[in-house]
Amino acid sequence: MINIPKINDEDKTEITLPKLMKTKEVCNYFGIHRTTLDSWSKSKKLNPIKIKHSKWYKLDEIKSLVE
């Protein structure tokens, strides 16, 4: 769950949410099969975010995995 703080009129700070990629997009990005992505998730290389029945991955984590 993503918690978004309330913004008062006095406090005009900008909120940036992480950019997310779907499972299929991550598989295409790396050229891997979904089972490989699942094993990466189990080994904590990537931490999926579950939204309803879909898994999403943070773009920042994907970039750091490549580096």
All heavy atoms as a GROMACS GRO file, in nm:
protein
  558
    1MET      N    1   0.084  -0.117   0.000
    1MET     CA    2   0.000   0.000   0.000
    1MET      C    3   0.089   0.124   0.000
    1MET      O    4   0.187   0.129   0.070
    1MET     CB    5  -0.091  -0.002   0.122
    1MET     CG    6  -0.181   0.118   0.131
    1MET     SD    7  -0.289   0.116   0.274
    1MET     CE    8  -0.412   0.004   0.216
    2ILE      N    9   0.053   0.220  -0.079
    2ILE     CA   10   0.128   0.345  -0.086
    2ILE      C   11   0.053   0.451  -0.008
    2ILE      O   12  -0.064   0.476  -0.033
    2ILE     CB   13   0.145   0.391  -0.232
    2ILE    CG1   14   0.223   0.285  -0.310
    2ILE    CG2   15   0.216   0.525  -0.238
    2ILE    CD1   16   0.232   0.314  -0.457
    3ASN      N   17   0.120   0.510   0.089
    3ASN     CA   18   0.059   0.616   0.168
    3ASN      C   19   0.100   0.751   0.110
    3ASN      O   20   0.219   0.778   0.095
    3ASN     CB   21   0.103   0.609   0.314
    3ASN     CG   22   0.050   0.485   0.382
    3ASN    OD1   23  -0.060   0.442   0.352
    3ASN    ND2   24   0.127   0.428   0.472
    4ILE      N   25   0.004   0.832   0.080
    4ILE     CA   26   0.030   0.965   0.027
    4ILE      C   27  -0.011   1.066   0.134
    4ILE      O   28  -0.126   1.069   0.175
    4ILE     CB   29  -0.050   0.992  -0.103
    4ILE    CG1   30  -0.010   0.887  -0.208
    4ILE    CG2   31  -0.024   1.133  -0.153
    4ILE    CD1   32  -0.090   0.895  -0.334
    5PRO      N   33   0.085   1.145   0.181
    5PRO     CA   34   0.051   1.242   0.285
    5PRO      C   35  -0.040   1.352   0.232
    5PRO      O   36  -0.036   1.385   0.114
    5PRO     CB   37   0.187   1.299   0.327
    5PRO     CG   38   0.276   1.272   0.211
    5PRO     CD   39   0.223   1.150   0.143
    6LYS      N   40  -0.121   1.405   0.322
    6LYS     CA   41  -0.208   1.515   0.284
    6LYS      C   42  -0.126   1.642   0.268
    6LYS      O   43  -0.030   1.665   0.341
    6LYS     CB   44  -0.316   1.536   0.390
    6LYS     CG   45  -0.412   1.422   0.401
    6LYS     CD   46  -0.518   1.450   0.504
    6LYS     CE   47  -0.612   1.332   0.513
    6LYS     NZ   48  -0.715   1.351   0.615
    7ILE      N   49  -0.166   1.724   0.173
    7ILE     CA   50  -0.094   1.849   0.148
    7ILE      C   51  -0.184   1.965   0.187
    7ILE      O   52  -0.297   1.976   0.140
    7ILE     CB   53  -0.055   1.862   0.000
    7ILE    CG1   54   0.039   1.747  -0.039
    7ILE    CG2   55   0.012   1.995  -0.027
    7ILE    CD1   56   0.076   1.745  -0.184
    8ASN      N   57  -0.133   2.048   0.274
    8ASN     CA   58  -0.205   2.170   0.312
    8ASN      C   59  -0.178   2.277   0.209
    8ASN      O   60  -0.084   2.269   0.130
    8ASN     CB   61  -0.158   2.219   0.450
    8ASN     CG   62  -0.184   2.117   0.558
    8ASN    OD1   63  -0.277   2.036   0.547
    8ASN    ND2   64  -0.100   2.117   0.659
    9ASP      N   65  -0.260   2.380   0.208
    9ASP     CA   66  -0.236   2.492   0.117
    9ASP      C   67  -0.103   2.559   0.147
    9ASP      O   68  -0.036   2.610   0.059
    9ASP     CB   69  -0.350   2.594   0.125
    9ASP     CG   70  -0.478   2.540   0.062
    9ASP    OD1   71  -0.467   2.450  -0.025
    9ASP    OD2   72  -0.586   2.586   0.100
   10GLU      N   73  -0.064   2.558   0.275
   10GLU     CA   74   0.061   2.620   0.314
   10GLU      C   75   0.181   2.536   0.270
   10GLU      O   76   0.286   2.588   0.238
   10GLU     CB   77   0.065   2.637   0.467
   10GLU     CG   78  -0.049   2.719   0.522
   10GLU     CD   79  -0.065   2.700   0.671
   10GLU    OE1   80   0.008   2.617   0.730
   10GLU    OE2   81  -0.150   2.768   0.730
   11ASP      N   82   0.164   2.406   0.270
   11ASP     CA   83   0.273   2.314   0.238
   11ASP      C   84   0.255   2.266   0.094
   11ASP      O   85   0.183   2.172   0.067
   11ASP     CB   86   0.273   2.196   0.334
   11ASP     CG   87   0.389   2.103   0.313
   11ASP    OD1   88   0.492   2.147   0.259
   11ASP    OD2   89   0.377   1.986   0.350
   12LYS      N   90   0.324   2.325   0.001
   12LYS     CA   91   0.310   2.294  -0.141
   12LYS      C   92   0.421   2.202  -0.190
   12LYS      O   93   0.468   2.214  -0.300
   12LYS     CB   94   0.309   2.423  -0.224
   12LYS     CG   95   0.195   2.515  -0.195
   12LYS     CD   96   0.071   2.466  -0.262
   12LYS     CE   97  -0.040   2.569  -0.237
   12LYS     NZ   98  -0.158   2.543  -0.308
   13THR      N   99   0.466   2.109  -0.104
   13THR     CA  100   0.571   2.018  -0.147
   13THR      C  101   0.517   1.921  -0.252
   13THR      O  102   0.402   1.878  -0.247
   13THR     CB  103   0.626   1.936  -0.028
   13THR    OG1  104   0.519   1.867   0.034
   13THR    CG2  105   0.694   2.026   0.072
   14GLU      N  106   0.603   1.888  -0.345
   14GLU     CA  107   0.563   1.800  -0.455
   14GLU      C  108   0.586   1.655  -0.414
   14GLU      O  109   0.687   1.620  -0.355
   14GLU     CB  110   0.648   1.834  -0.578
   14GLU     CG  111   0.607   1.759  -0.700
   14GLU     CD  112   0.685   1.802  -0.822
   14GLU    OE1  113   0.707   1.923  -0.838
   14GLU    OE2  114   0.723   1.713  -0.899
   15ILE      N  115   0.491   1.570  -0.448
   15ILE     CA  116   0.501   1.429  -0.417
   15ILE      C  117   0.531   1.354  -0.547
   15ILE      O  118   0.462   1.372  -0.646
   15ILE     CB  119   0.370   1.375  -0.357
   15ILE    CG1  120   0.339   1.446  -0.227
   15ILE    CG2  121   0.379   1.226  -0.336
   15ILE    CD1  122   0.203   1.412  -0.172
   16THR      N  123   0.636   1.273  -0.544
   16THR     CA  124   0.666   1.191  -0.661
   16THR      C  125   0.653   1.045  -0.624
   16THR      O  126   0.710   0.999  -0.525
   16THR     CB  127   0.808   1.218  -0.713
   16THR    OG1  128   0.900   1.194  -0.607
   16THR    CG2  129   0.824   1.360  -0.762
   17LEU      N  130   0.574   0.974  -0.699
   17LEU     CA  131   0.557   0.831  -0.678
   17LEU      C  132   0.657   0.756  -0.765
   17LEU      O  133   0.695   0.805  -0.872
   17LEU     CB  134   0.414   0.790  -0.714
   17LEU     CG  135   0.303   0.854  -0.632
   17LEU    CD1  136   0.167   0.812  -0.687
   17LEU    CD2  137   0.315   0.814  -0.487
   18PRO      N  138   0.699   0.637  -0.722
   18PRO     CA  139   0.795   0.562  -0.804
   18PRO      C  140   0.731   0.518  -0.936
   18PRO      O  141   0.612   0.486  -0.940
   18PRO     CB  142   0.829   0.442  -0.716
   18PRO     CG  143   0.716   0.429  -0.621
   18PRO     CD  144   0.662   0.567  -0.601
   19LYS      N  145   0.811   0.518  -1.041
   19LYS     CA  146   0.762   0.469  -1.169
   19LYS      C  147   0.762   0.317  -1.163
   19LYS      O  148   0.855   0.256  -1.114
   19LYS     CB  149   0.851   0.519  -1.281
   19LYS     CG  150   0.849   0.670  -1.292
   19LYS     CD  151   0.901   0.715  -1.425
   19LYS     CE  152   0.912   0.864  -1.435
   19LYS     NZ  153   0.791   0.936  -1.430
   20LEU      N  154   0.655   0.257  -1.213
   20LEU     CA  155   0.636   0.112  -1.204
   20LEU      C  156   0.629   0.049  -1.342
   20LEU      O  157   0.585   0.112  -1.438
   20LEU     CB  158   0.509   0.080  -1.126
   20LEU     CG  159   0.499   0.135  -0.985
   20LEU    CD1  160   0.360   0.105  -0.928
   20LEU    CD2  161   0.606   0.078  -0.896
   21MET      N  162   0.673  -0.076  -1.350
   21MET     CA  163   0.665  -0.154  -1.473
   21MET      C  164   0.589  -0.283  -1.444
   21MET      O  165   0.605  -0.343  -1.338
   21MET     CB  166   0.804  -0.188  -1.524
   21MET     CG  167   0.884  -0.070  -1.574
   21MET     SD  168   1.052  -0.116  -1.626
   21MET     CE  169   1.019  -0.206  -1.776
   22LYS      N  170   0.509  -0.327  -1.540
   22LYS     CA  171   0.437  -0.452  -1.527
   22LYS      C  172   0.533  -0.569  -1.545
   22LYS      O  173   0.643  -0.553  -1.599
   22LYS     CB  174   0.327  -0.463  -1.633
   22LYS     CG  175   0.214  -0.366  -1.615
   22LYS     CD  176   0.111  -0.389  -1.723
   22LYS     CE  177  -0.005  -0.293  -1.709
   22LYS     NZ  178  -0.107  -0.316  -1.812
   23THR      N  179   0.490  -0.686  -1.502
   23THR     CA  180   0.572  -0.806  -1.513
   23THR      C  181   0.617  -0.830  -1.657
   23THR      O  182   0.734  -0.855  -1.683
   23THR     CB  183   0.492  -0.929  -1.463
   23THR    OG1  184   0.456  -0.906  -1.326
   23THR    CG2  185   0.572  -1.056  -1.475
   24LYS      N  186   0.526  -0.819  -1.750
   24LYS     CA  187   0.558  -0.842  -1.892
   24LYS      C  188   0.662  -0.742  -1.942
   24LYS      O  189   0.751  -0.777  -2.019
   24LYS     CB  190   0.430  -0.835  -1.975
   24LYS     CG  191   0.446  -0.878  -2.116
   24LYS     CD  192   0.311  -0.883  -2.187
   24LYS     CE  193   0.324  -0.938  -2.327
   24LYS     NZ  194   0.195  -0.949  -2.394
   25GLU      N  195   0.651  -0.617  -1.899
   25GLU     CA  196   0.746  -0.514  -1.941
   25GLU      C  197   0.886  -0.544  -1.888
   25GLU      O  198   0.985  -0.526  -1.959
   25GLU     CB  199   0.701  -0.376  -1.892
   25GLU     CG  200   0.573  -0.328  -1.956
   25GLU     CD  201   0.517  -0.202  -1.892
   25GLU    OE1  202   0.539  -0.180  -1.771
   25GLU    OE2  203   0.452  -0.126  -1.965
   26VAL      N  204   0.895  -0.591  -1.763
   26VAL     CA  205   1.025  -0.625  -1.704
   26VAL      C  206   1.086  -0.743  -1.778
   26VAL      O  207   1.206  -0.743  -1.810
   26VAL     CB  208   1.012  -0.655  -1.554
   26VAL    CG1  209   1.145  -0.700  -1.496
   26VAL    CG2  210   0.960  -0.534  -1.478
   27CYS      N  211   1.004  -0.844  -1.809
   27CYS     CA  212   1.054  -0.961  -1.883
   27CYS      C  213   1.106  -0.921  -2.020
   27CYS      O  214   1.211  -0.967  -2.063
   27CYS     CB  215   0.944  -1.065  -1.897
   27CYS     SG  216   0.904  -1.148  -1.741
   28ASN      N  217   1.034  -0.834  -2.088
   28ASN     CA  218   1.079  -0.786  -2.220
   28ASN      C  219   1.205  -0.703  -2.208
   28ASN      O  220   1.294  -0.711  -2.293
   28ASN     CB  221   0.969  -0.705  -2.288
   28ASN     CG  222   0.854  -0.790  -2.334
   28ASN    OD1  223   0.868  -0.910  -2.354
   28ASN    ND2  224   0.738  -0.730  -2.348
   29TYR      N  225   1.216  -0.622  -2.104
   29TYR     CA  226   1.332  -0.535  -2.082
   29TYR      C  227   1.460  -0.618  -2.067
   29TYR      O  228   1.563  -0.588  -2.126
   29TYR     CB  229   1.309  -0.450  -1.957
   29TYR     CG  230   1.418  -0.352  -1.924
   29TYR    CD1  231   1.425  -0.229  -1.990
   29TYR    CD2  232   1.514  -0.382  -1.828
   29TYR    CE1  233   1.526  -0.139  -1.959
   29TYR    CE2  234   1.615  -0.292  -1.797
   29TYR     CZ  235   1.620  -0.170  -1.864
   29TYR     OH  236   1.720  -0.082  -1.834
   30PHE      N  237   1.451  -0.728  -1.988
   30PHE     CA  238   1.568  -0.814  -1.964
   30PHE      C  239   1.580  -0.928  -2.066
   30PHE      O  240   1.682  -0.995  -2.072
   30PHE     CB  241   1.562  -0.874  -1.824
   30PHE     CG  242   1.597  -0.778  -1.715
   30PHE    CD1  243   1.502  -0.736  -1.624
   30PHE    CD2  244   1.725  -0.728  -1.702
   30PHE    CE1  245   1.534  -0.648  -1.522
   30PHE    CE2  246   1.758  -0.639  -1.600
   30PHE     CZ  247   1.662  -0.599  -1.511
   31GLY      N  248   1.473  -0.954  -2.140
   31GLY     CA  249   1.473  -1.067  -2.232
   31GLY      C  250   1.471  -1.200  -2.158
   31GLY      O  251   1.542  -1.293  -2.196
   32ILE      N  252   1.391  -1.207  -2.052
   32ILE     CA  253   1.385  -1.326  -1.968
   32ILE      C  254   1.243  -1.380  -1.965
   32ILE      O  255   1.147  -1.313  -2.007
   32ILE     CB  256   1.431  -1.297  -1.823
   32ILE    CG1  257   1.344  -1.187  -1.760
   32ILE    CG2  258   1.578  -1.261  -1.820
   32ILE    CD1  259   1.370  -1.164  -1.612
   33HIS      N  260   1.228  -1.502  -1.916
   33HIS     CA  261   1.098  -1.564  -1.899
   33HIS      C  262   1.040  -1.524  -1.763
   33HIS      O  263   1.114  -1.487  -1.671
   33HIS     CB  264   1.110  -1.716  -1.909
   33HIS     CG  265   0.980  -1.785  -1.926
   33HIS    ND1  266   0.908  -1.832  -1.820
   33HIS    CD2  267   0.908  -1.813  -2.035
   33HIS    CE1  268   0.796  -1.889  -1.863
   33HIS    NE2  269   0.793  -1.878  -1.994
   34ARG      N  270   0.912  -1.536  -1.750
   34ARG     CA  271   0.845  -1.497  -1.626
   34ARG      C  272   0.893  -1.579  -1.506
   34ARG      O  273   0.902  -1.528  -1.394
   34ARG     CB  274   0.694  -1.511  -1.642
   34ARG     CG  275   0.617  -1.464  -1.523
   34ARG     CD  276   0.470  -1.472  -1.546
   34ARG     NE  277   0.402  -1.431  -1.424
   34ARG     CZ  278   0.277  -1.394  -1.420
   34ARG    NH1  279   0.206  -1.393  -1.528
   34ARG    NH2  280   0.224  -1.358  -1.307
   35THR      N  281   0.926  -1.705  -1.527
   35THR     CA  282   0.974  -1.788  -1.417
   35THR      C  283   1.108  -1.736  -1.362
   35THR      O  284   1.134  -1.745  -1.242
   35THR     CB  285   0.990  -1.936  -1.458
   35THR    OG1  286   1.074  -1.943  -1.573
   35THR    CG2  287   0.856  -1.998  -1.488
   36THR      N  288   1.190  -1.682  -1.451
   36THR     CA  289   1.317  -1.622  -1.406
   36THR      C  290   1.289  -1.500  -1.320
   36THR      O  291   1.350  -1.482  -1.214
   36THR     CB  292   1.403  -1.581  -1.527
   36THR    OG1  293   1.425  -1.696  -1.610
   36THR    CG2  294   1.536  -1.523  -1.483
   37LEU      N  295   1.195  -1.419  -1.362
   37LEU     CA  296   1.157  -1.301  -1.284
   37LEU      C  297   1.101  -1.342  -1.148
   37LEU      O  298   1.132  -1.279  -1.046
   37LEU     CB  299   1.057  -1.215  -1.361
   37LEU     CG  300   1.015  -1.084  -1.296
   37LEU    CD1  301   1.136  -0.994  -1.273
   37LEU    CD2  302   0.912  -1.014  -1.381
   38ASP      N  303   1.022  -1.447  -1.146
   38ASP     CA  304   0.968  -1.497  -1.019
   38ASP      C  305   1.080  -1.543  -0.926
   38ASP      O  306   1.075  -1.518  -0.805
   38ASP     CB  307   0.869  -1.611  -1.042
   38ASP     CG  308   0.739  -1.563  -1.104
   38ASP    OD1  309   0.708  -1.443  -1.094
   38ASP    OD2  310   0.668  -1.648  -1.162
   39SER      N  311   1.181  -1.610  -0.981
   39SER     CA  312   1.292  -1.654  -0.896
   39SER      C  313   1.374  -1.535  -0.845
   39SER      O  314   1.424  -1.538  -0.732
   39SER     CB  315   1.382  -1.754  -0.970
   39SER     OG  316   1.455  -1.691  -1.071
   40TRP      N  317   1.388  -1.431  -0.927
   40TRP     CA  318   1.456  -1.309  -0.881
   40TRP      C  319   1.378  -1.245  -0.767
   40TRP      O  320   1.435  -1.194  -0.672
   40TRP     CB  321   1.471  -1.209  -0.994
   40TRP     CG  322   1.574  -1.244  -1.097
   40TRP    CD1  323   1.655  -1.355  -1.098
   40TRP    CD2  324   1.608  -1.170  -1.212
   40TRP    NE1  325   1.736  -1.354  -1.208
   40TRP    CE2  326   1.709  -1.241  -1.281
   40TRP    CE3  327   1.561  -1.052  -1.267
   40TRP    CZ2  328   1.766  -1.196  -1.399
   40TRP    CZ3  329   1.618  -1.007  -1.386
   40TRP    CH2  330   1.719  -1.078  -1.450
   41SER      N  331   1.246  -1.248  -0.776
   41SER     CA  332   1.161  -1.191  -0.670
   41SER      C  333   1.176  -1.272  -0.541
   41SER      O  334   1.184  -1.215  -0.432
   41SER     CB  335   1.015  -1.190  -0.713
   41SER     OG  336   0.997  -1.106  -0.825
   42LYS      N  337   1.182  -1.404  -0.554
   42LYS     CA  338   1.196  -1.490  -0.436
   42LYS      C  339   1.333  -1.471  -0.370
   42LYS      O  340   1.345  -1.481  -0.249
   42LYS     CB  341   1.177  -1.636  -0.473
   42LYS     CG  342   1.033  -1.669  -0.504
   42LYS     CD  343   1.015  -1.813  -0.545
   42LYS     CE  344   0.871  -1.839  -0.585
   42LYS     NZ  345   0.851  -1.974  -0.639
   43SER      N  346   1.435  -1.442  -0.451
   43SER     CA  347   1.570  -1.423  -0.396
   43SER      C  348   1.593  -1.278  -0.353
   43SER      O  349   1.704  -1.241  -0.318
   43SER     CB  350   1.676  -1.464  -0.497
   43SER     OG  351   1.673  -1.377  -0.609
   44LYS      N  352   1.488  -1.197  -0.359
   44LYS     CA  353   1.490  -1.056  -0.313
   44LYS      C  354   1.577  -0.965  -0.399
   44LYS      O  355   1.618  -0.859  -0.355
   44LYS     CB  356   1.535  -1.046  -0.167
   44LYS     CG  357   1.452  -1.126  -0.069
   44LYS     CD  358   1.312  -1.076  -0.063
   44LYS     CE  359   1.233  -1.156   0.040
   44LYS     NZ  360   1.094  -1.132   0.037
   45LYS      N  361   1.606  -1.005  -0.524
   45LYS     CA  362   1.676  -0.914  -0.615
   45LYS      C  363   1.582  -0.802  -0.659
   45LYS      O  364   1.624  -0.690  -0.680
   45LYS     CB  365   1.728  -0.990  -0.737
   45LYS     CG  366   1.842  -1.083  -0.704
   45LYS     CD  367   1.894  -1.152  -0.827
   45LYS     CE  368   2.006  -1.248  -0.790
   45LYS     NZ  369   2.056  -1.318  -0.908
   46LEU      N  370   1.455  -0.836  -0.674
   46LEU     CA  371   1.349  -0.739  -0.705
   46LEU      C  372   1.233  -0.763  -0.609
   46LEU      O  373   1.202  -0.878  -0.578
   46LEU     CB  374   1.300  -0.755  -0.849
   46LEU     CG  375   1.395  -0.716  -0.960
   46LEU    CD1  376   1.336  -0.754  -1.095
   46LEU    CD2  377   1.425  -0.568  -0.957
   47ASN      N  378   1.171  -0.657  -0.566
   47ASN     CA  379   1.057  -0.668  -0.475
   47ASN      C  380   0.931  -0.619  -0.545
   47ASN      O  381   0.914  -0.499  -0.562
   47ASN     CB  382   1.082  -0.586  -0.348
   47ASN     CG  383   1.201  -0.635  -0.272
   47ASN    OD1  384   1.214  -0.753  -0.246
   47ASN    ND2  385   1.291  -0.544  -0.237
   48PRO      N  386   0.844  -0.711  -0.586
   48PRO     CA  387   0.723  -0.669  -0.656
   48PRO      C  388   0.624  -0.602  -0.562
   48PRO      O  389   0.620  -0.628  -0.442
   48PRO     CB  390   0.667  -0.799  -0.711
   48PRO     CG  391   0.716  -0.903  -0.619
   48PRO     CD  392   0.852  -0.855  -0.572
   49ILE      N  393   0.545  -0.515  -0.621
   49ILE     CA  394   0.434  -0.452  -0.551
   49ILE      C  395   0.307  -0.514  -0.608
   49ILE      O  396   0.287  -0.512  -0.729
   49ILE     CB  397   0.434  -0.299  -0.573
   49ILE    CG1  398   0.562  -0.238  -0.519
   49ILE    CG2  399   0.312  -0.236  -0.510
   49ILE    CD1  400   0.581  -0.094  -0.560
   50LYS      N  401   0.226  -0.572  -0.523
   50LYS     CA  402   0.104  -0.636  -0.569
   50LYS      C  403  -0.011  -0.536  -0.566
   50LYS      O  404  -0.039  -0.476  -0.463
   50LYS     CB  405   0.072  -0.757  -0.483
   50LYS     CG  406   0.173  -0.868  -0.498
   50LYS     CD  407   0.138  -0.987  -0.414
   50LYS     CE  408   0.245  -1.093  -0.429
   50LYS     NZ  409   0.219  -1.210  -0.345
   51ILE      N  410  -0.074  -0.518  -0.681
   51ILE     CA  411  -0.191  -0.433  -0.693
   51ILE      C  412  -0.300  -0.519  -0.758
   51ILE      O  413  -0.286  -0.559  -0.873
   51ILE     CB  414  -0.163  -0.308  -0.778
   51ILE    CG1  415  -0.049  -0.226  -0.716
   51ILE    CG2  416  -0.289  -0.223  -0.792
   51ILE    CD1  417  -0.003  -0.110  -0.801
   52LYS      N  418  -0.400  -0.550  -0.680
   52LYS     CA  419  -0.506  -0.644  -0.718
   52LYS      C  420  -0.440  -0.776  -0.757
   52LYS      O  421  -0.377  -0.839  -0.676
   52LYS     CB  422  -0.594  -0.587  -0.827
   52LYS     CG  423  -0.680  -0.473  -0.779
   52LYS     CD  424  -0.787  -0.439  -0.877
   52LYS     CE  425  -0.871  -0.325  -0.822
   52LYS     NZ  426  -0.986  -0.299  -0.905
   53HIS      N  427  -0.452  -0.819  -0.882
   53HIS     CA  428  -0.397  -0.948  -0.925
   53HIS      C  429  -0.269  -0.932  -1.006
   53HIS      O  430  -0.222  -1.028  -1.066
   53HIS     CB  431  -0.501  -1.024  -1.008
   53HIS     CG  432  -0.627  -1.050  -0.933
   53HIS    ND1  433  -0.634  -1.140  -0.829
   53HIS    CD2  434  -0.751  -0.996  -0.943
   53HIS    CE1  435  -0.756  -1.142  -0.781
   53HIS    NE2  436  -0.830  -1.055  -0.847
   54SER      N  437  -0.214  -0.812  -1.009
   54SER     CA  438  -0.095  -0.785  -1.088
   54SER      C  439   0.026  -0.756  -1.000
   54SER      O  440   0.012  -0.706  -0.890
   54SER     CB  441  -0.118  -0.665  -1.180
   54SER     OG  442  -0.226  -0.687  -1.265
   55LYS      N  443   0.143  -0.787  -1.053
   55LYS     CA  444   0.268  -0.751  -0.986
   55LYS      C  445   0.332  -0.638  -1.065
   55LYS      O  446   0.337  -0.641  -1.188
   55LYS     CB  447   0.364  -0.869  -0.982
   55LYS     CG  448   0.323  -0.978  -0.888
   55LYS     CD  449   0.428  -1.087  -0.885
   55LYS     CE  450   0.385  -1.203  -0.798
   55LYS     NZ  451   0.484  -1.313  -0.803
   56TRP      N  452   0.381  -0.539  -0.994
   56TRP     CA  453   0.449  -0.426  -1.053
   56TRP      C  454   0.587  -0.414  -0.991
   56TRP      O  455   0.607  -0.449  -0.875
   56TRP     CB  456   0.371  -0.297  -1.026
   56TRP     CG  457   0.236  -0.296  -1.092
   56TRP    CD1  458   0.124  -0.362  -1.052
   56TRP    CD2  459   0.200  -0.226  -1.210
   56TRP    NE1  460   0.020  -0.336  -1.137
   56TRP    CE2  461   0.064  -0.254  -1.235
   56TRP    CE3  462   0.268  -0.143  -1.297
   56TRP    CZ2  463  -0.004  -0.200  -1.344
   56TRP    CZ3  464   0.200  -0.090  -1.405
   56TRP    CH2  465   0.066  -0.118  -1.428
   57TYR      N  466   0.681  -0.363  -1.067
   57TYR     CA  467   0.819  -0.351  -1.018
   57TYR      C  468   0.864  -0.206  -1.032
   57TYR      O  469   0.831  -0.139  -1.130
   57TYR     CB  470   0.911  -0.442  -1.100
   57TYR     CG  471   0.877  -0.588  -1.082
   57TYR    CD1  472   0.779  -0.650  -1.159
   57TYR    CD2  473   0.942  -0.664  -0.987
   57TYR    CE1  474   0.748  -0.783  -1.142
   57TYR    CE2  475   0.912  -0.798  -0.968
   57TYR     CZ  476   0.814  -0.856  -1.046
   57TYR     OH  477   0.783  -0.988  -1.028
   58LYS      N  478   0.941  -0.161  -0.933
   58LYS     CA  479   0.992  -0.024  -0.934
   58LYS      C  480   1.103  -0.012  -1.037
   58LYS      O  481   1.195  -0.093  -1.040
   58LYS     CB  482   1.045   0.016  -0.797
   58LYS     CG  483   0.940   0.028  -0.691
   58LYS     CD  484   1.002   0.070  -0.561
   58LYS     CE  485   0.900   0.075  -0.449
   58LYS     NZ  486   0.961   0.112  -0.321
   59LEU      N  487   1.094   0.092  -1.119
   59LEU     CA  488   1.193   0.116  -1.223
   59LEU      C  489   1.331   0.140  -1.162
   59LEU      O  490   1.431   0.093  -1.216
   59LEU     CB  491   1.152   0.236  -1.308
   59LEU     CG  492   1.239   0.269  -1.427
   59LEU    CD1  493   1.250   0.152  -1.522
   59LEU    CD2  494   1.184   0.392  -1.499
   60ASP      N  495   1.339   0.206  -1.047
   60ASP     CA  496   1.466   0.232  -0.981
   60ASP      C  497   1.536   0.101  -0.942
   60ASP      O  498   1.658   0.088  -0.956
   60ASP     CB  499   1.447   0.318  -0.856
   60ASP     CG  500   1.398   0.458  -0.889
   60ASP    OD1  501   1.415   0.500  -1.004
   60ASP    OD2  502   1.344   0.523  -0.799
   61GLU      N  503   1.459   0.002  -0.894
   61GLU     CA  504   1.518  -0.126  -0.856
   61GLU      C  505   1.569  -0.200  -0.979
   61GLU      O  506   1.672  -0.267  -0.974
   61GLU     CB  507   1.416  -0.213  -0.782
   61GLU     CG  508   1.387  -0.167  -0.642
   61GLU     CD  509   1.289  -0.259  -0.570
   61GLU    OE1  510   1.249  -0.363  -0.626
   61GLU    OE2  511   1.254  -0.225  -0.456
   62ILE      N  512   1.496  -0.188  -1.089
   62ILE     CA  513   1.536  -0.256  -1.213
   62ILE      C  514   1.667  -0.194  -1.264
   62ILE      O  515   1.760  -0.265  -1.301
   62ILE     CB  516   1.426  -0.244  -1.320
   62ILE    CG1  517   1.304  -0.325  -1.273
   62ILE    CG2  518   1.474  -0.291  -1.455
   62ILE    CD1  519   1.179  -0.298  -1.351
   63LYS      N  520   1.676  -0.062  -1.260
   63LYS     CA  521   1.798   0.005  -1.305
   63LYS      C  522   1.918  -0.032  -1.217
   63LYS      O  523   2.027  -0.054  -1.267
   63LYS     CB  524   1.779   0.157  -1.306
   63LYS     CG  525   1.691   0.205  -1.418
   63LYS     CD  526   1.677   0.356  -1.414
   63LYS     CE  527   1.592   0.407  -1.528
   63LYS     NZ  528   1.576   0.553  -1.523
   64SER      N  529   1.897  -0.041  -1.086
   64SER     CA  530   2.007  -0.076  -0.997
   64SER      C  531   2.049  -0.221  -1.015
   64SER      O  532   2.166  -0.255  -0.996
   64SER     CB  533   1.970  -0.049  -0.850
   64SER     OG  534   1.869  -0.136  -0.809
   65LEU      N  535   1.959  -0.308  -1.056
   65LEU     CA  536   1.993  -0.447  -1.083
   65LEU      C  537   2.081  -0.458  -1.207
   65LEU      O  538   2.173  -0.539  -1.211
   65LEU     CB  539   1.865  -0.529  -1.101
   65LEU     CG  540   1.880  -0.680  -1.114
   65LEU    CD1  541   1.944  -0.739  -0.988
   65LEU    CD2  542   1.748  -0.745  -1.141
   66VAL      N  543   2.057  -0.372  -1.304
   66VAL     CA  544   2.136  -0.372  -1.427
   66VAL      C  545   2.278  -0.324  -1.398
   66VAL      O  546   2.375  -0.378  -1.453
   66VAL     CB  547   2.069  -0.285  -1.536
   66VAL    CG1  548   2.160  -0.268  -1.655
   66VAL    CG2  549   1.936  -0.345  -1.576
   67GLU      N  550   2.290  -0.226  -1.311
   67GLU     CA  551   2.423  -0.170  -1.280
   67GLU      C  552   2.500  -0.269  -1.200
   67GLU      O  553   2.600  -0.312  -1.210
   67GLU     CB  554   2.409  -0.041  -1.200
   67GLU     CG  555   2.343   0.068  -1.279
   67GLU     CD  556   2.313   0.190  -1.193
   67GLU    OE1  557   2.329   0.184  -1.070
   67GLU    OE2  558   2.273   0.292  -1.249
   0.00000   0.00000   0.00000
